[in-house]
Amino acid sequence: MAKDDRHPLVRVLFEAGLYKRSQGRFARQITFGVLAGAVVLGCWRLSLQLVQWGPLWQYLTPMVLAVVGVWICFRVINIPQFADFLIAVEAEMNKVSWPTRDTLFRSTFVVMFTIFALAAILFLYDIIWKTALQALGIG
């Protein structure tokens, strides 16, 4: 079987280079951090489950799985289609006009006030309907 006949994912997993190294760095680093964190957290939880198998299994198996998992996470963010997607995401995020701190606080206050006001109105409706239905002998 020729090297180019292998599945693209298998080929990417065993490469060492970076696809478009300088583009979309922030989005790729954040994505890698989240994926690798999930893998490490899963391996830590696995180590807690393997206590009864002895210290070799409890520590060695999760460590090997963590190393392999982190390597796979690193390679996944360099799959050309996924890397291009992350590059495009970062480019779009750079176009976003983020609100100022004052605008953010004012908008948050309006939303919180509206939520509490609607909750109070629904509570009053609930009390009114409960009282009316109890007066009619239904509730």
SULWOKA-V277992 format. One line per field, one symbol per residue. ss: DSSP state (@ for helix, = for strand, . for the rest). A space follows every 50 residues. Layout:
ss = ???
This chain:
ss = ..@@@..@@@@@@...........@@@@@@@@@@@@@@@@@@@@@@@@@. @@@.@@@@@@@@@@@@@@@@@@@@@@...@@@@@@@@@@@@@@@@..... @@@@@@@@@@@@@@@@@@@@@@@@@@@@@@@@@@@....
